[in-house]
Every structure is written in C-alpha cells, then in structure tokens.
Amino acid sequence: MLQFAFAASFARSVKGLRPNDKIGIQRQVDAFMLALDARQIPAGFGLKKLAASVWEIRTDLALRVIFQWEGDSLTFLLVGNHNEVRQFLKHYG
C-alpha cells in the first residue's frame, strides 16, 4: 500500500494561490491518490517523469504538481508553473 506525504514546500507553494486554484489542486491530488491506490492512472493526469524519482501531474495548463516517488512512498513537493518547476528542480537534491 502506498504512503502519501506532503512536504512543507508543497504547503508553502499552495498558500499563495487563488482559492479556485487551491480547490482544483486538492481535487486533482485526491483523484490522483485514489487512482494510484486502484492502480489505474488515466492519461488525463499528464503523468510525466522529470528525474530519477521526481514526477509531475498537471492540474491545468499552467500549474503542475511535483512529487517524489520512491518505492511505497510518495511525497508531494511543490505546486507551480513551468518556470517555478524548473527553478525547483535546479536546486532539488
């Protein structure tokens, strides 16, 4: 069974968003976690591998949710646009 966690960086990145964006992100993350538990990930999530254990899903055209997936553990790291994601990955160890 997968274990889900949310990094402090995820909470900080969501904090400054508009209320509608926050709701959309929460719905997308919830749906993604349910899909992973069911082991059926629809193409609509835009799942993409960015680095060795770092992945992204899209919430809409502008925002992406970045997470680290290692074994049975999935940690949500960041919500951001294209430039914010690139900057984050540049400094993520």
NORTAVEN-V797713 format. One record per helix or strand of 3 or more residues. SS is the DSSP state (H for helix, E for strand). FROM is the first residue (numbers start at 1). TO is the last residue. Records with the same first field share a line. If there is no record, write none. Layout:
SS=FROM-TO ; FROM-TO
//
This chain:
E=3-6 ; 54-58 ; 64-70 ; 73-80
H=8-15 ; 19-38 ; 43-45 ; 82-91
//
